[in-house]
Amino acid sequence: MTQQVVAGEVIRFDGVTKAYQTGAPPALTEVNMAVTGGEAVAVMGPSGSGKSTLLNLLTGLDRPSAGTVTVAGRRIDALSEGALARFRARHVGIIFQFFNLLDDLTVRDNVLLPAQLAGASRRRARERAEELLERMGIQQYRDTYPARLSGGQRQRVAIARALVNSPELLVADEPTGALDTATGQQITAVLRELSDRGQTLVLVTHDPAMAQRLATRTVQIVDGRMVGAGAAVPAPARATGRAGGDA
């Protein structure tokens, strides 16, 4: 199948279906979705609706049973496992709910890991890591191990790690789900600042307030299908100010 690349699009799903077991209802059914550069899209829906499956397809952790997935101009569903791992390291940053930091690496080495996997220049990677640690307000912890950090500090490390290769796409899976309310607001402020700078962001969240604050558009998934007009439900307009938290 010829790859279709549309100018300005970072993500394109064309007729994507994902079934894990023959005869069972698909986790996702005939999903069509496009995300342009600089958009912040919130994906919402009840538990078991297919949100995690969509994220796994988007990041190349799963492959569709039917349809095509294009990210940053590449048909990632058609890549080999090795090529897919290299593509993901260079073009997609992922923020997890439970941080997924390596406890035996320092903060700086955790941030540097994706750059090393992508084969980046060590000097440039270290410069980029230092820049991000400073932007996240955690430069004083560069030689600290994650177990000594608070949840909010660990999530800032995870965000820096996700950004070290300057990815076209940043994916956040319930990024405040393991944090208390005040710390969650701080992390939301960090993500909002990244979005305001033009970072393309796809956010999975159960929190309507977070979606309203961060997203330029909200996509609803119910029983594996996108619902709403045109399969995309616009989120309420974001306030111009930044309420609560510090970045």
N, C-alpha and C positions, 0 to 999 in steps of 0.2 A: 504494500500500500504506500502511495506517495505521501510523504510527510507534508502536512499543511502548516505553514508558519505565517502567522499574522503579525504585522508590525505592531510593536508595543505590548504584545501579549507575553506574559511570563508563564502562565498556566493555561492549558487547554485540555479538557476532557471531551472526547467525542464518543457518545454511545457506550459509555463504560459500564460493564456489568462484572461483578465479582461474586462467584459462588465457591464456597469452600468444600461442599459435599454434593455429590450427584443426587438429584432428587429433592434436596432441601431448598427452601426459599433462598434466593441470593441475598448476600449481605448488602449489595448495592445493585440497582437495576437501571440500566440505560441513562446514566448520568451524563448530562451535557453541561459544561461549565467553562467559563473563560475569566481569567483575572489579568488585568492589565498592569503594567509597571507602575508602582507607587500606590496601588490600592491596598487597603487593609480590610480583609474579608474575615468576618466571624462565621464559624460553622457551628450551628446549634441544633439541638434535637434531644429527645429523650434517650435514656440509656438503652443500648442495643439498637439504635436507629441506623447505624452505619458510619458514624463520624470517624471512629478509629480506622475503619477500613478505608475510608476516603483518604485519611492522612497517610496510611501505609502505602497506598497506591501513588499518592502525590510524591512521596519521598523515595519510591522505588523499593520499599521493603516488601511489598506484594506486587504481583503482576495481575492485570485484569484477565478475566475469563473471555471477555469480548470487548471490543472498542480499543481506543488508543489514548495514551497519556503523553502529552507534550509539555516539557518544562524547559524554560530558557532556550527554546528553539530546537530541542532534541526530543525525539521519540524515545522516552526512557523505557517504555515497555519492550522495545526492540533491542535494547543493549544487552550484551553479555554481562555476567555477574561481575567480572573484573572491571569492565568499562563502566558499569553502573556504580560501583563503589567509588571509582575515581571521579565520576561526574558528581555524585552526591557530596564528596569531600570538597569539591571546588565550587559548586554552584548552589548548594542547599544548606542552610543552617537550621539545626533542630534544637528546640528548647523543650525539655521534658518536665513533667510535673514533679518528679522526685530527683531532679538535677542530673543524675547519672554521671557524677564526677568519679574519677579514679582516686581512691583514698591514699594510694601509695605514691601519688604524684603531687608536687606542690601546685599551688594556684597557677603560677606562671606556666608550668609544664602541662597542666590540664588545658589551658588556653592554647598552647602551642601545638597540641597533638594533631588537630585537623590539618594545620599547615604542614606538619611533617608528613602526614599521610598523603597530602596533595603534592608533595615534592617541592614546596616553596623554598625560596632562598632563606637560609637560617637567619641571616642578618635582617632581612626585611620582615620576616615573621616575628622576630623578637621586637623590632620597632613597632610593628602593628599591635602585638600583644601589650606592650607597655602603654601605647596610646589608648587601647580599650580599657585596660585596668584603671587608668586615670579617669577616663570618661565615666566608668561605672563607680568611681569613688572607692576603689578597693586596692589601689596601688600599694598601700602599706602592708597588704597581706600577700604579696607576690611569692614570698618564700614560705608561706604557711601551708599546712596540710588541711584539706577540706573539713576533717572532723573537728577542727578547732573553730570553725566558722558558724555563724547563725544561719538559719534557713534562708533569710533574705540575702545574706552575703554569698551563700553558695549559689543561689539563683542568679546573682549578678555575675559570678564566675561563669556559670553556664551560658549566660547571654553573651559574654565576651568570647567564650569558646565558639559559639555559633556564628559569630561575626568575623572571626579572625581571617577568613579567606574572602571577605567582602562578597558574600553570596548574593546572587540576584534575588533569591527567595529565602525568607525567614519563616519557619513553621514553629508555632508554639502550641503545645498540647497541654491544656489546663495549667498554664504556667504559674498560677497563684493557688492552685488547689491544695498544696501542702503547707501553705503559709497562713499566719494569722491575718486578721483583717487589715491592720495598720501596715504590716509588711507587704501584703498583697497590693495595697494602694500604691506603695512605693515602686513595686515592680511594674505595675500598670503604668505609672508615670514614666518609667524608663522606656517601656515599649511604645508609649504614646510619642515620646520624643523621637524615637527611631522612625516611627511612621511619619511624623511631621517633617523629617529630613528626607522623605521619599523612599524609605525601605519598603519593598513589597512584603506584606505580612499576611499569613493565613493563621488564624487563631481558632482553636477548638475550645469552647468554654460552655459551662452550664450557667454562667453568671450574666444575666441580661444587662446589669449595670456596667460590667466590664465591656461587653460587646458595644453598648451604646457609647461608651467613652472612647473606645479604641477604633471601632470599625467604621469604614465608609460605606460598607454594605454587609448585610447579614443574609446568609444562606441557611435555610431550614431543611433538615433531613428527617423524614418520618418513614419508618419501615423500609429503609433502603432507597427511598426516592426523594428527590428534591421537590419541595412544594412551594406554592405561591406563584404570583404572576411572573412568568418567564423563568421559573425555577430559582429566582433570586428575589428576596424581600428586602428592599432598602431599609437600612437602619435609620432611626431618628438622627437628625443632624447633630453632629458633635458640637459641644460647646467650644468656643474659641479659647477660653481660659483653661488652666490645668488645676483641677480641684484636688487638694489633698496630696500628701506624699511628697518626697523629694526625688529628683533624678540624679 
